[in-house]
Amino acid sequence: MWYSQLSSWTLGLALVTGVLASPLEKRAAGSRLVIDSDFPDPSFVGTPEGTWYAFGTNGNGKRVQVATSPDFKTWTLTNKEALPTLAGWETEIDHWAPDVVQRKDGKYVLYYSGEAKEMVRHHCVGVAVSQGTDPAGPYIPNPEPLSCRLDQGGSIDPAGFLDKDGSRYVVFKVDGNSIGNGGDCNNGIEPLKPTPILLQKVKDDGFTLDGPAVQILDRDASDGPLVEAPNLILHGDTYFLFYSTHCFTDPKYDVRYATSKSITGPYVKNGHKLFKTGDYGLTSPGGGTVCGCGDRILFHGFCDANKSKRCTYAADLSIQGDSVTVL
């Protein structure tokens, strides 16, 4: 998530700055390649000083990759390891879909998916807190994960959200297709497993649970075997839940969104595909994170002939009412 979250004044200034800057900049149409390296599931956070930090799934010798940008146009992949140590519950592999938010105390919270030693090839949502106030870390993992739900397939793809009243939440996917019956993304043979998106309220520390999780979305026939990669923002009086459908290896993988007037739903899918294979030369685009101001997105797509590398792309967005448009 993008939030700096130092204070309501800082957040307001960031929003105003983003809005004022948008019409003054000459923008490229559609999407543009910004990290020409294997950097899947990108999320990002901005600082009051104007620097952007992006975080990606394990790759390039790092568990959690970090890239930086002074302007959201030119990105540099750093040599920093955001997660140098691990918690006791997780294995060394599969650190997926990291997301970072900033707390009131200035420290940052890193959410990520890690493989559970208790049930290998299945995952939990881990939480780590920065040692200081550098968004790049290092982050120290909590001893216990935020969510596992291994009996339902595990928990993956976490993303933090700060609501207008100061309440904090984490959205994530229950990885039901990991215990499916085979076929498309292991969930193409009946009976299909649910892959719900859950909303978990947390305390100000960013990880202490505050009540039970609430289901806000699930797959249907139009989504193929799953929905995943949730990302929640509030724009005006409307909550936008961005997500991907189908298998990440499938040409049908895409970025869609659903809307609600209440954070707990119901969220209404409109079926609109913000990005899909063929758009702007993209292949299997997904794993998107949208700025809280609603005007920009990072997402990944395959960028080599044998589909072994997922690069990061950026695009500019416009939100009017309940509709999102790629500029």
C-alpha positions in Angstrom: 0.0 0.0 0.0 1.1 3.5 -0.7 0.3 5.3 2.6 2.9 7.4 4.4 0.5 7.7 7.3 2.5 10.1 9.5 -0.5 12.2 10.3 -3.8 13.2 8.8 -2.1 16.4 7.7 0.6 14.5 5.8 -1.9 12.2 4.2 -4.0 15.2 3.1 -1.0 16.9 1.7 0.0 13.8 -0.2 -3.5 13.5 -1.7 -3.6 17.1 -2.7 -0.1 16.9 -4.2 -1.0 13.9 -6.2 -4.2 15.5 -7.5 -2.5 18.8 -8.4 0.5 17.1 -10.1 -1.6 14.8 -12.3 -2.9 17.3 -15.0 0.5 19.1 -15.1 2.5 16.1 -16.1 2.8 14.7 -19.6 1.7 11.1 -19.2 2.4 8.0 -21.3 -0.7 6.3 -22.6 -1.5 2.9 -21.2 1.1 0.9 -19.3 4.9 1.3 -19.3 7.7 -1.1 -18.3 9.4 0.3 -15.2 11.4 -2.6 -13.6 12.9 -4.8 -16.3 13.7 -7.6 -14.0 11.8 -10.5 -12.3 9.8 -8.4 -9.8 6.4 -9.9 -9.3 3.4 -8.8 -7.2 4.7 -5.2 -6.7 3.3 -3.0 -4.0 4.5 0.4 -3.1 4.7 3.1 -0.4 5.5 6.8 -0.6 7.4 8.9 1.9 6.7 12.6 2.8 10.0 13.5 1.1 8.6 12.2 -2.2 10.5 8.9 -2.6 8.6 5.8 -3.6 9.5 2.3 -2.5 8.3 -0.8 -4.3 8.4 -4.3 -2.9 8.3 -7.6 -4.9 8.0 -11.3 -4.4 11.2 -13.3 -3.9 13.7 -13.1 -6.8 17.1 -11.8 -7.7 18.6 -13.5 -4.6 16.3 -11.7 -2.2 13.3 -12.9 -0.1 11.7 -9.5 -0.4 12.9 -7.2 -3.1 13.1 -3.4 -2.9 13.1 -0.8 -5.7 13.0 3.0 -5.4 11.9 5.9 -7.5 12.1 9.7 -7.0 9.1 10.3 -9.3 7.2 7.0 -9.9 8.7 7.0 -13.5 12.3 5.9 -13.1 12.7 2.9 -10.8 16.0 1.4 -9.6 16.2 -2.2 -8.3 18.3 -2.0 -5.1 20.5 -4.7 -3.6 18.7 -4.5 -0.2 17.1 -7.5 1.5 14.1 -6.2 3.3 13.6 -9.5 5.3 17.1 -10.7 6.4 15.7 -13.0 9.2 12.8 -15.4 9.3 10.3 -16.4 12.0 10.2 -19.9 13.3 7.0 -20.9 11.6 8.2 -20.4 8.0 10.6 -22.1 5.5 13.3 -20.4 3.5 11.3 -20.4 0.2 8.2 -18.7 -1.2 8.1 -15.2 0.2 5.3 -13.8 -2.0 3.4 -10.6 -2.5 4.9 -8.2 0.1 3.0 -5.1 1.1 4.2 -2.2 3.4 2.3 0.4 5.4 3.5 3.0 7.9 2.3 3.3 11.4 1.7 6.4 13.6 5.0 5.8 15.3 6.9 6.2 12.0 7.8 2.5 11.7 6.7 0.4 8.8 4.9 -2.9 8.8 5.6 -5.5 6.1 3.0 -8.1 5.3 4.0 -11.1 3.2 3.1 -14.7 2.3 5.5 -17.4 3.7 5.5 -21.2 3.4 4.4 -22.9 6.6 6.7 -25.6 8.1 3.6 -27.2 9.4 2.2 -27.8 5.9 4.8 -27.2 3.2 3.6 -25.9 -0.1 0.9 -24.0 1.8 1.3 -20.5 3.2 0.6 -18.1 6.0 0.4 -14.3 6.1 3.5 -13.1 8.0 4.1 -9.7 9.6 7.4 -7.9 10.2 8.1 -4.5 11.6 11.0 -2.2 10.5 13.8 -1.7 13.0 13.7 2.1 12.3 11.9 4.4 10.0 13.5 3.4 6.7 10.9 1.9 4.4 13.5 -0.5 2.9 14.0 -2.1 6.3 15.4 -4.3 7.7 12.2 -5.8 9.0 12.0 -8.1 12.0 9.4 -10.8 11.7 6.8 -11.4 14.4 7.0 -14.9 16.0 3.5 -15.7 14.9 1.7 -15.2 11.6 -1.3 -13.0 11.2 -3.3 -15.7 9.4 -2.8 -19.3 8.3 -6.1 -21.1 7.8 -4.2 -24.2 6.6 -7.3 -26.4 6.7 -8.7 -24.1 4.0 -5.5 -24.1 1.9 -3.6 -21.3 3.7 -3.5 -17.5 3.6 -1.6 -15.4 0.9 -1.5 -12.0 -0.8 -1.9 -9.6 2.1 -2.4 -5.9 1.7 -2.8 -3.2 4.4 -5.4 -0.5 4.4 -6.0 2.6 6.6 -9.6 3.8 6.6 -10.7 7.4 6.8 -11.6 7.0 10.5 -8.1 5.7 11.3 -9.1 2.0 11.5 -6.5 -0.4 10.1 -7.3 -3.5 8.1 -5.5 -6.3 6.1 -7.1 -7.9 3.1 -5.8 -11.3 2.0 -6.8 -14.4 0.0 -7.7 -17.8 1.4 -5.7 -20.1 -0.9 -8.3 -22.7 -1.5 -7.0 -23.7 -4.9 -3.9 -25.1 -3.2 -6.0 -27.9 -1.9 -8.1 -28.2 -5.0 -8.8 -31.3 -7.1 -6.4 -30.6 -10.0 -6.8 -29.0 -13.3 -6.7 -25.2 -13.9 -4.4 -23.8 -11.2 -5.3 -26.9 -9.2 -8.9 -25.8 -9.0 -10.4 -26.7 -12.3 -12.0 -30.0 -11.4 -15.3 -30.2 -9.5 -16.1 -29.6 -6.8 -14.2 -26.3 -6.9 -12.8 -24.9 -3.7 -13.6 -21.4 -2.6 -10.8 -18.8 -2.7 -12.4 -16.0 -0.7 -10.9 -12.6 0.0 -11.1 -11.7 3.7 -11.0 -8.4 5.5 -9.3 -8.5 8.9 -9.4 -5.5 11.2 -6.2 -4.9 13.2 -5.1 -2.7 16.0 -2.8 0.4 15.6 0.3 -1.8 15.7 -0.8 -3.2 12.3 -1.0 -6.9 13.4 -3.0 -7.5 16.6 -6.3 -8.9 15.4 -9.4 -6.8 16.2 -12.4 -9.1 15.8 -13.0 -11.8 13.3 -12.2 -11.6 9.6 -15.1 -10.9 7.2 -15.4 -12.3 3.7 -15.8 -9.6 1.1 -15.4 -11.5 -2.2 -15.1 -14.9 -3.7 -14.6 -16.5 -7.1 -17.5 -17.2 -9.5 -17.6 -18.8 -13.0 -16.3 -15.7 -14.7 -13.1 -15.7 -12.5 -12.0 -19.2 -13.5 -10.3 -21.1 -10.6 -9.7 -18.2 -8.3 -9.6 -14.6 -7.2 -6.4 -13.3 -5.6 -4.0 -10.3 -5.1 -6.5 -8.1 -3.3 -5.8 -4.4 -2.9 -8.2 -2.0 -1.2 -8.5 1.8 -1.5 -11.1 4.4 -0.6 -11.9 7.1 -3.2 -14.5 9.6 -2.4 -17.3 7.6 -0.7 -16.5 4.4 -2.6 -14.3 1.4 -1.6 -12.5 -0.1 -4.6 -11.3 -3.7 -4.2 -8.8 -4.5 -7.0 -8.0 -8.2 -7.6 -6.8 -10.7 -10.2 -8.7 -13.6 -11.7 -7.7 -16.9 -13.3 -4.2 -18.5 -12.9 -1.1 -16.3 -13.0 0.3 -18.5 -15.7 -2.8 -18.2 -17.8 -3.3 -15.7 -20.6 -6.7 -14.9 -18.9 -4.9 -13.6 -15.8 -6.0 -9.9 -15.4 -6.7 -7.0 -13.1 -10.4 -6.3 -12.2 -12.2 -4.4 -9.4 -15.3 -4.4 -7.3 -16.9 -1.6 -5.4 -18.8 -1.0 -2.2 -20.2 1.9 -0.2 -19.2 0.0 3.0 -15.8 -1.4 3.9 -17.4 -4.7 4.8 -19.4 -4.9 1.6 -21.2 -6.2 -0.3 -18.7 -5.6 -3.0 -20.1 -5.6 -6.5 -18.1 -7.0 -9.4 -18.5 -5.1 -12.7 -16.5 -7.5 -14.8 -14.3 -4.7 -16.3 -10.8 -5.8 -17.0 -8.4 -2.9 -16.3 -5.5 -4.9 -17.8 -5.6 -8.2 -19.8 -3.4 -10.1 -22.2 -3.0 -8.1 -25.4 -3.5 -4.7 -23.9 -0.4 -2.5 -24.5 1.5 -5.7 -25.5 1.0 -7.3 -22.0 1.0 -11.0 -21.2 -0.9 -12.2 -18.1 -1.0 -8.9 -16.3 -1.9 -9.0 -12.6 -0.9 -8.6 -9.0 -1.8 -4.9 -9.1 -1.4 -2.3 -6.3 -3.2 1.0 -6.7 -2.3 4.3 -5.0 -4.7 5.4 -2.3 -5.1 8.7 -4.3 -6.4 6.5 -7.2 -4.2 7.9 -9.9 -1.5 5.2 -10.4 -0.9 1.5 -10.3 2.0 -1.0 -10.4 1.4 -4.6 -11.6 3.4 -7.4 -13.1 3.3 -9.3 -16.4 5.4 -11.9 -18.2 8.2 -10.1 -20.1 10.2 -13.0 -21.7 9.3 -15.5 -24.4 9.3 -18.6 -22.1 7.3 -16.9 -19.4 9.9 -17.3 -16.7 10.2 -13.6 -15.8 7.5 -11.2 -14.5 8.5 -7.6 -14.9 6.8 -4.6 -13.2 4.7 -2.2 -15.2 3.1 1.2 -14.2 0.1 3.0 -15.5 -1.9 6.1 -14.7 -5.5 5.8 -13.7 -8.6 8.1 -13.4 -11.5 7.3 -11.0 -14.8 9.0 -11.6 -17.6 7.8 -9.4 -17.6 4.0 -9.3 -15.5 3.7 -12.5 -11.8 3.3 -13.1 -10.1 4.2 -16.4 -6.6 3.6 -17.6 -5.2 6.8 -19.1 
